Amino acid sequence: MFRALLPLLEKATVTLIVTRVRESPPQVRVTVIPKPNDEKADKALYRPFNVEASIDELEHPEEGFAKLLTAERESRTGVEAAIAN
């Protein structure tokens, strides 16, 4: 998970909020709140996002939280590139 955070941490400070939303089966919500390091950055590209899933789903090596985080970051990078062009 933390390797997936590294590219985002190059451009932003990231706050993670983890909340338990269900007892059985255990399910949590992870809120990722990026704050850009550059004050001139487009704030729309740094909106918070949520992931809500079971612990097993979040820890899945191929489809878990790290993959979702990577997909979200790549999506925002694509939008950023389109805006720049």
ROKOLBA-322852 format. One line per 8 residues: number of its first residue (from 1); their letters; for each residue x negated, y, z of N, C-alpha, C, O, CB. Coordinates in nm, 4 decimals. Glycine has a CB too. Example, Ala and Ser with C-alpha at 12.3 -4.5 7.8 and 13.67 -1.06 7.14 Angstrom:
1> AS> -1.3190/-0.5690/0.7800/-1.2300/-0.4500/0.7800/-1.3200/-0.3300/0.7800/-1.4236/-0.3319/0.8465/-1.1308/-0.4473/0.9046  -1.2850/-0.2250/0.7080/-1.3670/-0.1060/0.7140/-1.2900/0.0030/0.7870/-1.3409/0.1138/0.8039/-1.4084/-0.0598/0.5725 .
***
This chain:
1> MFRALLPL> -0.0817/-0.1192/0.0000/0.0000/0.0000/0.0000/-0.0862/0.1259/0.0000/-0.0572/0.2208/-0.0728/0.0930/-0.0004/0.1198  -0.1909/0.1273/0.0802/-0.2696/0.2493/0.0912/-0.3507/0.2773/-0.0342/-0.3789/0.3932/-0.0646/-0.3613/0.2407/0.2100  -0.3885/0.1741/-0.1070/-0.4570/0.1968/-0.2352/-0.3644/0.2692/-0.3322/-0.4080/0.3548/-0.4091/-0.5049/0.0627/-0.2967  -0.2366/0.2340/-0.3279/-0.1388/0.2994/-0.4155/-0.1188/0.4456/-0.3771/-0.0798/0.5268/-0.4609/-0.0048/0.2254/-0.4102  -0.1452/0.4797/-0.2518/-0.1318/0.6180/-0.2062/-0.2487/0.7070/-0.2492/-0.2322/0.8282/-0.2631/-0.1193/0.6207/-0.0558  -0.3663/0.6479/-0.2703/-0.4857/0.7268/-0.2990/-0.4695/0.8276/-0.4129/-0.5064/0.9436/-0.3945/-0.5978/0.6353/-0.3312  -0.4159/0.7895/-0.5302/-0.4014/0.8888/-0.6375/-0.3106/1.0062/-0.5973/-0.3354/1.1200/-0.6372/-0.3457/0.8216/-0.7627  -0.2078/0.9792/-0.5202/-0.1198/1.0859/-0.4747/-0.1914/1.1752/-0.3744/-0.1715/1.2966/-0.3735/0.0076/1.0278/-0.4127 .
9> LEKATVTL> -0.2745/1.1154/-0.2902/-0.3470/1.1912/-0.1889/-0.4526/1.2844/-0.2485/-0.4989/1.3766/-0.1813/-0.4125/1.0964/-0.0921  -0.4908/1.2607/-0.3741/-0.5844/1.3506/-0.4407/-0.5221/1.4872/-0.4667/-0.5922/1.5881/-0.4733/-0.6318/1.2894/-0.5715  -0.3878/1.4896/-0.4818/-0.3194/1.6144/-0.5152/-0.2271/1.6646/-0.4060/-0.1781/1.7773/-0.4130/-0.2413/1.5967/-0.6403  -0.2026/1.5816/-0.3046/-0.1020/1.6198/-0.2056/-0.1330/1.5583/-0.0697/-0.2028/1.4576/-0.0581/0.0376/1.5772/-0.2519  -0.0784/1.6228/0.0317/-0.0721/1.5633/0.1642/0.0581/1.4859/0.1692/0.1612/1.5351/0.1233/-0.0809/1.6717/0.2792  0.0548/1.3654/0.2241/0.1735/1.2798/0.2213/0.2163/1.2455/0.3640/0.1356/1.2028/0.4465/0.1461/1.1504/0.1403  0.3439/1.2652/0.3902/0.4032/1.2237/0.5165/0.4938/1.1049/0.4882/0.5757/1.1093/0.3964/0.4822/1.3407/0.5844  0.4791/0.9984/0.5673/0.5647/0.8811/0.5552/0.6523/0.8733/0.6795/0.6034/0.8837/0.7920/0.4804/0.7507/0.5372 .
17> IVTRVRES> 0.7809/0.8551/0.6584/0.8746/0.8343/0.7686/0.9363/0.6973/0.7478/0.9939/0.6698/0.6426/0.9851/0.9475/0.7750  0.9244/0.6121/0.8471/0.9777/0.4765/0.8381/1.0866/0.4605/0.9432/1.0637/0.4834/1.0619/0.8651/0.3698/0.8573  1.2055/0.4209/0.8982/1.3212/0.4069/0.9858/1.3831/0.2702/0.9673/1.4014/0.2242/0.8545/1.4248/0.5170/0.9585  1.4152/0.2058/1.0767/1.4861/0.0778/1.0691/1.6333/0.1086/1.0425/1.6950/0.1864/1.1154/1.4679/-0.0072/1.2017  1.6895/0.0473/0.9378/1.8289/0.0756/0.9027/1.9217/-0.0426/0.9265/2.0438/-0.0272/0.9267/1.8377/0.1171/0.7586  1.8628/-0.1626/0.9467/1.9460/-0.2797/0.9730/1.8690/-0.3794/1.0572/1.7485/-0.3977/1.0404/1.9926/-0.3450/0.8414  1.9406/-0.4433/1.1479/1.8799/-0.5410/1.2381/1.8553/-0.6760/1.1701/1.7444/-0.7295/1.1737/1.9684/-0.5606/1.3599  1.9601/-0.7296/1.1084/1.9492/-0.8646/1.0546/2.0136/-0.8727/0.9172/2.1338/-0.8491/0.9054/2.0139/-0.9657/1.1495 .
25> PPQVRVTV> 1.9395/-0.9045/0.8147/1.7946/-0.9188/0.8151/1.7289/-0.7819/0.8305/1.7877/-0.6807/0.7922/1.7461/-0.9881/0.6858  1.6085/-0.7774/0.8857/1.5431/-0.6482/0.9070/1.5282/-0.5696/0.7773/1.4766/-0.6205/0.6778/1.4067/-0.6687/0.9705  1.5731/-0.4481/0.7799/1.5636/-0.3613/0.6626/1.5193/-0.2235/0.7092/1.5620/-0.1753/0.8141/1.6999/-0.3536/0.5857  1.4327/-0.1605/0.6294/1.3821/-0.0287/0.6649/1.3969/0.0677/0.5479/1.4118/0.0274/0.4325/1.2356/-0.0374/0.7085  1.3925/0.1948/0.5809/1.3882/0.3013/0.4801/1.2542/0.3714/0.4969/1.2176/0.4119/0.6072/1.5099/0.4031/0.4951  1.1818/0.3852/0.3869/1.0556/0.4576/0.3873/1.0787/0.5863/0.3082/1.1151/0.5822/0.1907/0.9377/0.3711/0.3260  1.0575/0.6992/0.3730/1.0680/0.8282/0.3060/0.9271/0.8808/0.2841/0.8486/0.8926/0.3782/1.1542/0.9293/0.3890  0.8960/0.9121/0.1592/0.7648/0.9632/0.1223/0.7820/1.1122/0.0914/0.8583/1.1502/0.0026/0.7039/0.8844/-0.0010 .
33> IPKPNDEK> 0.7102/1.1947/0.1660/0.7216/1.3394/0.1495/0.5850/1.3941/0.1080/0.4977/1.4136/0.1925/0.7722/1.4079/0.2812  0.5663/1.4190/-0.0220/0.4396/1.4769/-0.0668/0.4449/1.6301/-0.0606/0.5464/1.6908/-0.0947/0.4068/1.4302/-0.2104  0.3368/1.6904/-0.0177/0.3241/1.8366/-0.0162/0.1990/1.8698/-0.0958/0.0889/1.8316/-0.0562/0.3164/1.8949/0.1320  0.2142/1.9408/-0.2086/0.0987/1.9649/-0.2955/-0.0115/2.0434/-0.2243/0.0158/2.1326/-0.1441/0.1425/2.0399/-0.4208  -0.1362/2.0085/-0.2553/-0.2506/2.0801/-0.1997/-0.2692/2.2156/-0.2668/-0.3197/2.3095/-0.2052/-0.3774/1.9968/-0.2143  -0.2287/2.2254/-0.3924/-0.2404/2.3496/-0.4687/-0.1104/2.4279/-0.4564/-0.0045/2.3793/-0.4960/-0.2737/2.3207/-0.6182  -0.1178/2.5466/-0.4028/0.0025/2.6289/-0.3834/0.0697/2.6658/-0.5152/0.1884/2.6983/-0.5167/-0.0329/2.7556/-0.3074  -0.0046/2.6615/-0.6263/0.0513/2.6967/-0.7569/0.1179/2.5774/-0.8257/0.1770/2.5935/-0.9325/-0.0579/2.7528/-0.8464 .
41> ADKALYRP> 0.1095/2.4597/-0.7669/0.1676/2.3393/-0.8276/0.3194/2.3506/-0.8351/0.3825/2.4142/-0.7507/0.1278/2.2137/-0.7475  0.3764/2.2886/-0.9363/0.5210/2.2869/-0.9535/0.5837/2.2024/-0.8422/0.5662/2.0806/-0.8388/0.5597/2.2315/-1.0941  0.6555/2.2665/-0.7530/0.7136/2.1991/-0.6352/0.8129/2.0898/-0.6750/0.8326/1.9948/-0.5992/0.7836/2.3015/-0.5447  0.8749/2.1010/-0.7906/0.9719/2.0008/-0.8357/0.9062/1.8645/-0.8565/0.9736/1.7618/-0.8495/1.0388/2.0466/-0.9654  0.7770/1.8626/-0.8815/0.7053/1.7368/-0.9023/0.6673/1.6703/-0.7705/0.6126/1.5601/-0.7697/0.5805/1.7609/-0.9855  0.6959/1.7366/-0.6604/0.6571/1.6851/-0.5292/0.7774/1.6685/-0.4369/0.7668/1.6885/-0.3159/0.5552/1.7776/-0.4646  0.8903/1.6323/-0.4938/1.0102/1.6086/-0.4120/0.9949/1.4792/-0.3335/0.9320/1.3846/-0.3809/1.1375/1.6030/-0.5007  1.0520/1.4745/-0.2138/1.0505/1.3494/-0.1362/1.1311/1.2411/-0.2081/1.2212/1.2703/-0.2867/1.1075/1.3728/0.0064 .
49> FNVEASID> 1.0968/1.1161/-0.1793/1.1771/1.0058/-0.2312/1.1855/0.8969/-0.1255/1.1004/0.8865/-0.0372/1.1172/0.9500/-0.3634  1.2903/0.8161/-0.1367/1.3189/0.7110/-0.0394/1.3161/0.5742/-0.1047/1.3517/0.5576/-0.2213/1.4542/0.7344/0.0267  1.2726/0.4765/-0.0256/1.2811/0.3365/-0.0636/1.3469/0.2652/0.0534/1.3013/0.2768/0.1672/1.1392/0.2752/-0.0983  1.4536/0.1918/0.0259/1.5215/0.1163/0.1307/1.5255/-0.0298/0.0892/1.5793/-0.0644/-0.0160/1.6655/0.1713/0.1566  1.4670/-0.1165/0.1744/1.4565/-0.2580/0.1386/1.4228/-0.3399/0.2622/1.3938/-0.2866/0.3693/1.3499/-0.2797/0.0286  1.4276/-0.4718/0.2432/1.3867/-0.5607/0.3517/1.2344/-0.5563/0.3631/1.1651/-0.5126/0.2712/1.4371/-0.7072/0.3272  1.1846/-0.6015/0.4758/1.0398/-0.6077/0.4974/0.9748/-0.6967/0.3916/0.8701/-0.6620/0.3370/1.0076/-0.6605/0.6398  1.0365/-0.8112/0.3627/0.9813/-0.9021/0.2617/0.9718/-0.8356/0.1250/0.8723/-0.8515/0.0544/1.0666/-1.0281/0.2518 .
57> ELEHPEEG> 1.0755/-0.7611/0.0880/1.0739/-0.6919/-0.0410/0.9635/-0.5864/-0.0439/0.8931/-0.5739/-0.1440/1.2108/-0.6267/-0.0693  0.9478/-0.5118/0.0626/0.8464/-0.4070/0.0670/0.7046/-0.4631/0.0643/0.6139/-0.4008/0.0091/0.8652/-0.3224/0.1908  0.6858/-0.5804/0.1237/0.5526/-0.6396/0.1297/0.5210/-0.7304/0.0116/0.4093/-0.7811/0.0017/0.5379/-0.7169/0.2564  0.6161/-0.7519/-0.0776/0.5940/-0.8400/-0.1926/0.4744/-0.7874/-0.2723/0.4720/-0.6697/-0.3082/0.7223/-0.8485/-0.2830  0.3748/-0.8729/-0.3006/0.2521/-0.8253/-0.3654/0.2701/-0.7718/-0.5073/0.1923/-0.6872/-0.5512/0.1536/-0.9353/-0.3687  0.3707/-0.8196/-0.5791/0.3868/-0.7772/-0.7183/0.5017/-0.6793/-0.7395/0.5040/-0.6085/-0.8401/0.4080/-0.8971/-0.8051  0.5961/-0.6741/-0.6476/0.7135/-0.5897/-0.6679/0.7449/-0.5027/-0.5462/0.8523/-0.4429/-0.5393/0.8334/-0.6758/-0.7012  0.6541/-0.4951/-0.4522/0.6807/-0.4266/-0.3263/0.6613/-0.2761/-0.3297/0.6632/-0.2126/-0.4351/0.5946/-0.4827/-0.2219 .
65> FAKLLTAE> 0.6429/-0.2222/-0.2114/0.6333/-0.0775/-0.1937/0.5198/-0.0166/-0.2759/0.5367/0.0899/-0.3352/0.6137/-0.0445/-0.0468  0.4053/-0.0828/-0.2799/0.2923/-0.0280/-0.3552/0.3278/-0.0112/-0.5028/0.2922/0.0893/-0.5642/0.1692/-0.1186/-0.3405  0.3974/-0.1088/-0.5594/0.4357/-0.0990/-0.7011/0.5386/0.0128/-0.7213/0.5313/0.0875/-0.8189/0.4930/-0.2343/-0.7515  0.6336/0.0239/-0.6296/0.7324/0.1313/-0.6397/0.6663/0.2685/-0.6282/0.7024/0.3617/-0.7001/0.8396/0.1153/-0.5311  0.5709/0.2803/-0.5388/0.4982/0.4056/-0.5214/0.4195/0.4406/-0.6467/0.4171/0.5561/-0.6893/0.4044/0.3968/-0.4012  0.3556/0.3410/-0.7051/0.2790/0.3621/-0.8289/0.3715/0.4057/-0.9424/0.3383/0.4980/-1.0168/0.2031/0.2333/-0.8687  0.4854/0.3415/-0.9562/0.5814/0.3772/-1.0616/0.6323/0.5199/-1.0430/0.6454/0.5941/-1.1403/0.6999/0.2786/-1.0624  0.6607/0.5584/-0.9205/0.7076/0.6948/-0.8923/0.5996/0.7961/-0.9264/0.6282/0.8984/-0.9885/0.7489/0.7092/-0.7444 .
73> RESRTGVE> 0.4767/0.7693/-0.8868/0.3655/0.8600/-0.9163/0.3437/0.8725/-1.0665/0.3247/0.9832/-1.1167/0.2368/0.8111/-0.8485  0.3462/0.7608/-1.1392/0.3261/0.7643/-1.2840/0.4381/0.8407/-1.3537/0.4142/0.9124/-1.4508/0.3171/0.6224/-1.3398  0.5589/0.8251/-1.3041/0.6719/0.8986/-1.3602/0.6518/1.0488/-1.3457/0.6734/1.1247/-1.4402/0.8022/0.8562/-1.2924  0.6110/1.0902/-1.2286/0.5887/1.2335/-1.2045/0.4696/1.2860/-1.2834/0.4703/1.4005/-1.3285/0.5672/1.2596/-1.0554  0.3669/1.2025/-1.3002/0.2512/1.2421/-1.3797/0.2928/1.2621/-1.5257/0.2460/1.3548/-1.5918/0.1386/1.1361/-1.3691  0.3800/1.1755/-1.5750/0.4308/1.1900/-1.7115/0.5093/1.3171/-1.7291/0.4946/1.3848/-1.8309/0.5168/1.0724/-1.7486  0.5921/1.3514/-1.6334/0.6686/1.4759/-1.6400/0.5743/1.5957/-1.6340/0.5926/1.6935/-1.7065/0.7720/1.4827/-1.5252  0.4743/1.5878/-1.5480/0.3760/1.6962/-1.5363/0.3026/1.7187/-1.6672/0.2802/1.8329/-1.7075/0.2756/1.6655/-1.4253 .
81> AAIAN> 0.2646/1.6093/-1.7344/0.1966/1.6201/-1.8635/0.2881/1.6796/-1.9696/0.2439/1.7598/-2.0518/0.1465/1.4833/-1.9089  0.4151/1.6409/-1.9685/0.5110/1.6944/-2.0659/0.5309/1.8438/-2.0442/0.5418/1.9193/-2.1408/0.6462/1.6206/-2.0557  0.5358/1.8866/-1.9210/0.5525/2.0301/-1.8906/0.4306/2.1076/-1.9372/0.4431/2.2177/-1.9909/0.5751/2.0527/-1.7386  0.3123/2.0501/-1.9166/0.1888/2.1174/-1.9562/0.1801/2.1357/-2.1078/0.1228/2.2332/-2.1563/0.0681/2.0388/-1.9064  0.2380/2.0403/-2.1821/0.2343/2.0503/-2.3295/0.3408/2.1455/-2.3749/0.3557/2.1688/-2.4949/0.2537/1.9120/-2.3969 .
***
